[in-house]
């Protein structure tokens, strides 16, 4: 990593490394996973379940989570990668929840800004 990289660039690179590692391990278990960039520029992993439905897996660095929705059972810690891969593989094999993918939107920067102002 170059010293001139901003914190956001470092976070993005780390997020991409986490998602790449997750994708490689899911692919080794015959789960289709492709690293993409969303319209808003966030890295994500498109993961296909056994019913051929796609969900995007994101990284929440502040809470050390992989997440693919806003429900309690749609997030797992990335600190134990093997367990995270097991959990996401099982969710994909069981099939993603019906309906739209919920968004987990906790922006700690906005919370900090509110307390500063």
Secondary structure, 3 states (H helix, E strand, C coil): CCCCCCHHHHHHHHHHHHHHHHHHHHHHCCCCEEEEECCCCCEEEEEECCCCCEEEEEEECCCCEEECCCCHHHEEECCCHHHHHHHHHHHHHHCCCCCCCCCCCCCHHHHHHHHHC
